Amino acid sequence: MIQKNYLKTIEFLNQSFARVRDANRVFVSSVREGVLSDHQISKKTQPPAWLLFARETLRNPRAMGTGWSSTPQLARTIASFVPLTESGLVVELGGGTGIVTEALLQHGIPPERLVSIEQAATLADYIRQRCPQIRVLKGDALHLCDLLGNDSQRVSTIVSGLPFRSIPPVIGHEIIKQIDKVLPKNGLMIQFTYDLSGRRIFLPHHFKRVAHKFVWKNIPPARVDVYQSDK
Ligand SMILES: C[S@@+](CC[C@H](N)C(=O)[O-])C[C@H]1O[C@@H](n2cnc3c(N)ncnc32)[C@H](O)[C@@H]1O
């Protein structure tokens, strides 16, 4: 059984590396041929998600934290931790190309409960096209309370795709303060990380880790942590 899972994981990683390698080849040759200028990309009706993601990573590597989006397996695992019984808002921070956003909808979160916040305009537009039934805010999580307005009182869960280990710590701390402000007692914050060592991100002490799960089928493998505010 262990050997079967091991072989499956190796096969998955090989296939994924091949996909990334092919995508990189296309990307590099496209850059060389000058087909990736802003003007030309905006003329295309639907540029592929990987291309938008890679472009943003070149523009702003610290904010992106990685060169490609999460796998569907990681997205599904993140979504599976969001309770369906609550009535409050589920706010996604750092929606990227919307893979987790879509998984949240498939998990059963009603569209009117879901808000996705993304700082990069091209990615926010992409999520809008991918998930037209939800509210997508183009903005910085640093201004979470202002972005949500009165809705900041209605949040029950934060699903964060923010790369807290690569964004500058001062900014990370300010974002955490905003998250702490909007989350009520018992509110959840779900965060994934590529650091498998078990270290938690900087969070106030009243955030307790209540669950976690490793996802091997991601590049790189990831851990999903669920924190609950006990304030
Ligand atoms: C690691 S990617 C995750 C994308 C997606 N959630 C996924 O799992 O594939 C991080 C995303 O956070 C966004 N981001 C980084 N800093 C942000 C901030 N301060 N406010 C809003 N979005 C931010 C980036 O633009 C990027 O789309």
The ligand as an SDF file (V2000), in Angstrom:
LIG
                    3D

 27 29  0  0  0  0  0  0  0  0999 V2000
    1.1510   31.7870   -3.4580 C   0  0  0  0  0  0  0  0  0  0  0  0
    0.0530   32.7110   -4.5080 S   0  0  0  0  0  0  0  0  0  0  0  0
   -1.4370   31.8030   -4.1160 C   0  0  0  0  0  0  0  0  0  0  0  0
   -2.4500   31.8820   -5.2160 C   0  0  0  0  0  0  0  0  0  0  0  0
   -3.6360   30.9060   -5.0740 C   0  0  0  0  0  0  0  0  0  0  0  0
   -4.3660   31.1220   -3.8430 N   0  0  0  0  0  0  0  0  0  0  0  0
   -3.1570   29.4870   -5.1530 C   0  0  0  0  0  0  0  0  0  0  0  0
   -3.1920   28.7870   -4.1110 O   0  0  0  0  0  0  0  0  0  0  0  0
   -2.7570   29.0430   -6.2220 O   0  0  0  0  0  0  0  0  0  0  0  0
   -0.0940   34.2190   -3.5620 C   0  0  0  0  0  0  0  0  0  0  0  0
   -1.1330   35.2040   -4.0970 C   0  0  0  0  0  0  0  0  0  0  0  0
   -1.2840   36.2490   -3.1220 O   0  0  0  0  0  0  0  0  0  0  0  0
   -1.3540   37.4980   -3.7860 C   0  0  0  0  0  0  0  0  0  0  0  0
   -0.9350   38.5220   -2.8170 N   0  0  0  0  0  0  0  0  0  0  0  0
    0.3020   38.6860   -2.2780 C   0  0  0  0  0  0  0  0  0  0  0  0
    0.3160   39.7030   -1.4030 N   0  0  0  0  0  0  0  0  0  0  0  0
   -0.9570   40.1820   -1.3620 C   0  0  0  0  0  0  0  0  0  0  0  0
   -1.5890   41.2240   -0.6370 C   0  0  0  0  0  0  0  0  0  0  0  0
   -0.9000   41.9750    0.2290 N   0  0  0  0  0  0  0  0  0  0  0  0
   -2.9010   41.4470   -0.8270 N   0  0  0  0  0  0  0  0  0  0  0  0
   -3.6190   40.6790   -1.7040 C   0  0  0  0  0  0  0  0  0  0  0  0
   -3.0810   39.6820   -2.4390 N   0  0  0  0  0  0  0  0  0  0  0  0
   -1.7660   39.4330   -2.2670 C   0  0  0  0  0  0  0  0  0  0  0  0
   -0.4280   37.3370   -4.9620 C   0  0  0  0  0  0  0  0  0  0  0  0
   -0.6790   38.2880   -5.9680 O   0  0  0  0  0  0  0  0  0  0  0  0
   -0.7100   35.8900   -5.3860 C   0  0  0  0  0  0  0  0  0  0  0  0
   -1.7730   35.8420   -6.2950 O   0  0  0  0  0  0  0  0  0  0  0  0
  1  2  1  0
  2  3  1  0
  2 10  1  0
  3  4  1  0
  4  5  1  0
  5  6  1  0
  5  7  1  0
  7  8  2  0
  7  9  1  0
 10 11  1  0
 11 12  1  0
 11 26  1  0
 12 13  1  0
 13 14  1  0
 13 24  1  0
 14 15  1  0
 14 23  1  0
 15 16  2  0
 16 17  1  0
 17 18  1  0
 17 23  2  0
 18 19  1  0
 18 20  2  0
 20 21  1  0
 21 22  2  0
 22 23  1  0
 24 25  1  0
 24 26  1  0
 26 27  1  0
M  CHG  2   2   1   9  -1
M  END
$$$$
